[in-house]
């Protein structure tokens, strides 16, 4: 069964589903999306949506604490390369 047939079959189930089944389907989809690979690290390692969100939250905290290199500092540092 190809993707088109599967999609049609699933839609038939969803169109006739009760609230309990719809909640289960929604939970499965959300879980799938959270584990979906959305990026790759510099080393080529896959990054899931959850990992990406965690990294973003960490970076925001680092910025709030002033833990970053300004463009000016980076330019000064690059003069020594």
C-alpha positions in Angstrom: 0.0 0.0 0.0 1.5 3.3 -1.1 1.4 6.7 0.6 -1.7 7.8 -1.3 -3.7 4.7 -0.3 -2.5 4.9 3.3 -3.5 8.6 3.5 -6.9 7.9 2.1 -7.4 5.0 4.5 -6.3 7.0 7.5 -8.6 9.9 6.5 -11.5 7.5 6.4 -10.7 6.4 10.0 -10.3 10.0 11.1 -13.5 11.2 9.5 -15.5 8.6 11.5 -13.4 8.6 14.7 -14.7 9.4 18.1 -12.9 11.9 20.4 -10.8 9.2 22.1 -9.3 8.0 18.8 -8.7 11.5 17.7 -6.8 12.3 20.9 -4.6 9.2 20.4 -3.9 10.2 16.7 -3.1 13.8 17.8 -0.7 12.5 20.5 1.1 10.2 18.0 1.5 13.0 15.5 2.8 15.4 18.1 5.3 12.8 19.4 6.4 12.1 15.8 6.9 15.8 15.1 9.0 16.3 18.3 11.3 13.5 17.2 11.5 14.8 13.6 15.0 15.7 12.5 14.9 19.4 11.7 18.6 20.3 11.4 22.1 18.9 11.5 25.1 19.8 13.7 28.3 21.1 12.2 29.6 17.5 12.6 26.7 16.2 10.6 24.7 14.7 13.5 20.9 14.9 13.2 19.1 17.3 15.6 15.5 16.6 16.6 12.9 19.3 17.2 13.2 18.7 20.9 17.0 19.0 20.9 16.8 22.1 18.7 14.3 23.8 21.1 16.6 22.9 24.1 19.6 24.3 22.3 17.7 27.6 21.5 16.6 27.9 25.1 20.2 27.4 26.3 21.6 30.0 23.8 18.9 32.5 25.0 20.1 32.1 28.6 23.7 32.5 27.5 22.9 35.8 25.7 21.0 37.0 28.8 24.1 36.3 30.9 26.2 38.2 28.4 28.1 35.0 27.3 28.7 35.8 23.7 31.3 37.4 21.4 30.4 40.7 19.8 31.2 41.4 16.2 33.8 43.9 17.2 35.6 41.4 19.5 35.5 38.8 16.8 37.1 41.1 14.3 39.8 42.0 16.8 40.4 38.3 17.5 40.6 37.5 13.8 43.4 40.1 13.3 45.6 37.7 15.3 45.0 34.7 13.0 
